[in-house]
Each structure stands twice: as C-alpha cells, then as structure tokens.
C-alpha cells in the first residue's frame, strides 16, 4: 500500500492525479496555463473585477466620487457582458455596482448637508 492511499483524496497508485504531493500540499488536477481550481472552463469577467476593485477603492479612500462612478459604470457593463456571454463574476459585478451606488449616494448626501449648513 502506498502512503497516498491512507490520505484523503489519495491517488491509489503512482502516476495518477489527485492526492498529496511528496513535496507538500495537495496536488490539483489540471495544472497548466489558464487553470482555475475547481472551476473549469470560464474565467471571471475582467470588467466585473475592475468594478469590485473600484468599489473597494472608493470605500478605502473615503468615498472618492470618481471611483464610485467607475464602480457603477463598470458593474453595469459587466452585468451586460455576463448576461450575453455567460461569463462568471456576476457577484463581483453586483457588489461593485452596489458599492458604487452607495458611494455616490453618500457623496450627494454629503454635498447636500454641507450646502444646507452654510
């Protein structure tokens, strides 16, 4: 019996995919260029990633309206692409859009409060 057979996901024999690597860590099947573990096929939509990144930046940089607007626009564009092409990343696009809308609402609210206090 090989040492792999006692481990969860063991390969059961030499040269078979799966199991634990002798160099440490778990061996994934399908290593290679363009491989996303556990999600074969489609990659996440790049515009959805940009939307989420801009949404996070506007939160971290205290609601800069430029990043909020970019998050909203990128999120809406990404949702359209995801719907048409079947890409992954809908959650990232929705989160970026939501952060963008919240950032813009807070920016407008801040402007109105500042104007009302003067």
C-alpha positions in Angstrom: 0.0 0.0 0.0 1.4 3.4 -0.9 1.4 6.3 1.6 -1.1 8.2 -0.6 -3.8 5.6 0.0 -4.0 6.5 3.7 -4.6 10.2 2.9 -8.0 11.7 1.8 -8.1 12.0 -1.9 -5.1 9.6 -2.3 -4.3 8.5 -5.8 -4.1 4.8 -5.1 -1.1 4.4 -7.4 1.9 6.1 -9.0 1.2 8.5 -11.8 -2.5 9.0 -11.0 -3.8 12.6 -10.4 -5.1 13.7 -7.0 -3.8 13.1 -3.5 -1.0 14.6 -1.7 2.3 15.6 -3.3 5.5 14.2 -1.9 6.7 17.9 -1.8 3.9 19.0 0.5 0.5 20.3 -0.2 -2.4 18.9 -2.2 -1.9 18.0 -5.9 -4.6 19.5 -8.1 -5.7 18.0 -11.3 -5.5 20.1 -14.5 -2.4 22.2 -13.6 -1.4 24.3 -16.5 -1.9 27.6 -18.3 -5.3 29.2 -17.6 -6.3 26.8 -14.9 -8.8 28.0 -12.2 -9.0 25.3 -9.4 -12.5 23.8 -9.1 -13.9 26.0 -11.9 -13.1 24.5 -15.3 -14.0 26.4 -18.4 -15.0 30.1 -18.0 -12.8 32.8 -16.4 -14.3 35.7 -14.3 -15.3 38.8 -16.3 -12.4 41.3 -16.1 -14.8 44.3 -16.0 -16.5 42.8 -13.0 -13.2 42.5 -11.3 -12.5 46.2 -12.2 -15.9 47.2 -10.8 -15.3 45.5 -7.5 -11.8 46.9 -7.3 -13.1 50.5 -7.9 -15.9 49.9 -5.3 -13.4 48.8 -2.7 -11.0 51.7 -3.5 -13.8 54.2 -3.1 -14.5 52.8 0.4 -10.9 52.6 1.4 -10.1 56.2 0.1 -13.2 57.6 1.9 -15.8 57.8 -0.9 -13.9 59.4 -3.7 -16.7 60.0 -6.2 -14.6 59.1 -9.2 -14.1 55.5 -8.0 -17.7 55.3 -7.1 -18.8 56.3 -10.6 -16.3 53.9 -12.2 -17.5 51.1 -10.0 -21.1 51.8 -11.0 -20.3 52.0 -14.8 -18.0 49.0 -14.8 -20.5 47.0 -12.8 -23.4 47.7 -15.2 -21.2 47.0 -18.2 -20.0 43.7 -16.7 -23.6 42.6 -15.9 -24.5 43.1 -19.5 -21.5 41.1 -20.7 -22.1 38.4 -18.2 -25.8 38.1 -19.4 -24.8 38.0 -23.1 -21.7 35.8 -22.9 -22.3 33.7 -19.9 -19.1 34.7 -18.1 -18.6 34.2 -14.4 -18.3 37.1 -12.0 -21.9 38.2 -11.5 -21.4 38.5 -7.7 -18.4 40.7 -8.2 -20.3 42.9 -10.7 -23.3 43.3 -8.3 -21.0 44.1 -5.4 -19.1 46.7 -7.4 -22.3 48.2 -8.6 -23.8 48.3 -5.1 -20.6 49.9 -3.7 -20.7 52.5 -6.5 -24.3 53.4 -5.9 -23.7 53.7 -2.1 -20.6 55.8 -2.7 -22.5 58.2 -5.0 -25.5 58.4 -2.7 -23.2 59.2 0.3 -21.3 61.8 -1.8 -24.6 63.6 -2.8 -25.9 63.4 0.7 -22.6 65.0 2.0 -22.8 67.8 -0.5 -26.5 68.5 0.4 -25.7 68.5 4.1 -22.7 70.8 3.5 -24.8 73.2 1.4 -27.7 73.2 4.0 -25.3 74.1 6.9 -24.0 77.2 5.2 
